[in-house]
């Protein structure tokens, strides 16, 4: 064969559209520059080794390009420069600026700044480590290309690495092989491929040399890269490799999509903007006050302004949020859910719409026998639901017709178990998925199924083909009139035409119109449920015409193919996974709209949807049928369920999309990867927080674009795992419900933690403001602020990670925190119109006004939280701290509050002149340091004591702070104990007093006063909650009629 140099245009273009499937054999040979034989493919020449080597150099290996990985150092910088950490970095740098302005007065800022910068780096490392760890686990799941394949080169069939395949190679594919590239088939023998990961079709697709389809995804002469050959064998020409394959094109579609920021990320950004803005404004105001009203120098004013800014920053909050999310991610990992992005844990709890694939996600991707009809009697094979016991009886092996059909399932089949060990339902089967379902059912019911073929050996076979639509086998099986039996199974209408007698349960009798009517009724019943239906028939060959040594032949045909006995019908389905029905029911109870997006047939999709709580109401078509009217006469407002065919998606208007998403129950069928992406984008444009679950290559663009993509590990394609933000390690869809509950809980716990943490910033801020405004001797030292934020506050704030729900069912009965309503959609449109037209001042104003707008949604930081933390609890705690501050001064030194105001801000500073109290007592500069330490120590202790009460007050978000949930978290008590030890050590060990501005002589009465204010805070909190709930009662989701949440053997796999 002459060497052919591929032109640039011969290299497959990066397009999902293929054209080679439309070419004739001669045109294909010319385009691919190769040689092959149609009649005897084993005699094909194939490419030369040298030509293949040149093409490999020119076009690259047959491998999908791994997604671009961000370098580790940039990943770390991303974490370090997150807004929360940026606040810490700015605060740390500000400390050193203060030190530069006044090295003596701000000497402690050297290590305070170091602590703040250190915390920022540690916090960034925790986040960086978690992300890298998740990536490492993901990489262990991936295997982007099959290792080996068979190829013909230089007239020889050899096995090579699939990565070495090139355009124009002749490949051999057999049952059990993964297709190594996109291949145009020129010779096939009963070849079927499983395209479920690519198109979503659960049924294996027959491959033929002849093709009449224009759409490559529907072409019958193409085997796609990554799909599985489940039956037969074939030879083909490689027309796409690596990134140019259909799977590669979908992967590139995925790469072009970007996931928007998570709801939590957006809200944290908003929160940081608010804190930074408030801090900057207050700092600026008091800078002006310091240099005008108080006559300080510009340097002193800057010193105070920066100090005020730092006091507003909750230094421990960034680390608290990161560690809380890390703990939640660890809890999810224990539930077999891998979180690639820390904030994905909370996003799962926030989703309003869950779009899920069918095959392999909701269903097992394993055909299973459901009904058997024989002898005019209907049996059910797997389920024992109440509805089925009314129309069918349990499968009875003693029934002669059932026994015969079970034997036919084993004998008239090419499917075989790959191994004989393990539970039958879990054994891998080599062969067609439908025949695998029949084989599993027979293996469960027949006591000696594995010996059936030995006992009744196959002597002749006609495999299933698209022309006959049936398969036939002849077995050596003795009967009363001979030695051989013909068994035939296939499309019901075709099989019935070949029969003249009907098995009535005891014997074969002439086929009548009554039998045909019963057949039609049962066939329609099975098909209406979306099942695949097969018919079974048999013929006992007479011994006088077919002696024991008879040799059967197809050409010429020497045996009958008609006048068979019709034995019955068997229906199969790809059943829902165990627990899926309850999982979807719980999602809907939680106010989450669950919709199916599948490449499968609409009838099949709807039938499955009605079994798993996804679709309970009637579609427009069903309503019209029930009323006996035309579909156009059914008002749209009465329709709450809809099934959309993929062909309609491209022509949908915005109004159509709004109408679709306004329905309670939605199924999209016969969708392409592009359609799935469109569905996600339109849902997001209406304000939905979209979660997408899927396992196929066709799901990956939608997985990437969704707010949270959830991929399957065991059945999932590598491309889908790369695109997703979360992976279900054991493929258990029910884990999604656990994840939603965990996500909602972590949101509540994060909100509690932020509410608790922010509260203590106000006593710190007031301390600085009073220092300059009154002026009052500084009530709280900078080192004490750091020890509060990064000391006992960390103990207590982190304990919220282990809080249990206030109510066992309450969380999953609440609507999503950002529900999509008509009002929310209107506001979203208004914001979209205003976007880009706002001035800087308008944007700043919007940050604040948005807090006080009346909203249906709940955000991480809202006006209620800020009001409680800053104005209410923050003020109460400040009063408690000041009371303890003044009490300690008076109790130990007889200094009154008036004295403290008269002493001024310079009290306790180095070189300050002797101060005289109203009672005549004098205090030298050295004594002032001890006096101030006593007051600051009391302020520090009071803040801790009140926060110990506040930590329990913040636990109650839905009701009063009383109940079992308040005491279930042992870590809260550990936090209080740890904080008490820390504060006690810092306050009462003399060696530490100088460093931390405390005094070991502080009276225990101070602790009691602080506890009194803690009780006051508790009383205020109770009154506040009662008023709040009276004005705004909690709104739970409405009950959904028809939801079936009762576990059955069918839904739990036999486990109760």
Secondary structure, 3 states (H helix, E strand, C coil): CCCCCCCHHHCCCCCCCCCHHHCCHHHHHHHHCCCCCCCCHHHCCCECHHHHHHHHHHHCCCCCCCCCCCCHHHHHHHHHCCHHHHHHHHHHHHHHHHHHHCCCCCCCHHHHHHHHHHHHHHHHHHHHHHHHHHHHHHHHHCCCCCCEEEEEECCEEEEEEHHHCCCCCEEEEECCCECCCEEEEEEEEEEEEECHHHHCCCCCEECCCCCCCCCHHHCCCEECCCCEEEEEEEEEEEEECHHHCHHHHHHHHHHCCCCCCCHHHHHHHHHHHHHHHHHHHHHHHHHHHHHHCCCCCHHHHHHHHHHHHHHHCCCCHHHHHHHHHHHHHHHHHHCCEEECCCCHHHHHHHCCEEEECCCCCCEEEEEEEEEEEECCEEEECCCCCHHHHHHCEECCCCCHHHHHHHHHHHHCCCCEECCCCCCHHHCCEECCHHHHHHHHHHHHHCCCHHHHHHHCCEEEEECCCCCCCEEEEEEEEEECCEEEEEEEEECHHHHHHCEEEEECCCCEEECCHHHHHHHHHHHHHHHHCCCEEEEEEEEEECCCCCCCCCCCCECCECCCCCCEEEEEEEEEEEEECCCHHHHHHHHHHCCCEEEEECCCCHHHHHHHHHHCCCCCCCEHHHHHHHHCCCHHHCCHHHCCEEEEEHHHHCCCCHHHHHHHHCCCEEEEECCCHHHHHHHHHHHHHCCCCEEEEECCHHHHHHHHHCCEEEEECCCCCHHHHHHCCEEECCCCCHHHHHHHHHHHHHHHHHHHHHHHHHHHHHHHHHHHHHHHHCCCCCCCCHHHHHHHHHHHHHHHHHHHHHCCCCCCCCHHHECCCCCCCHHHHHHHHHHHHHCCCCCHHHHHHHHHHHHHCCCCCCCCCCHHHHHHHHHHHHHHHHHHHHHHHHHHHHHHHCCCHHHHHHHCCCCCCCCCCCEECCCCCEECHHHHHHHHHHHHHHHHHHHHHHHHHHHHHCCCCCCCCCCHHHCCCHHHHHHHHHHHHHHHHHHHCHHHHHHHCCCCCCCCHHHHHHHHHHHHHHHHHHHHHHHHHHHCCCCECCCCCCCCCCCCHHHHCCCC
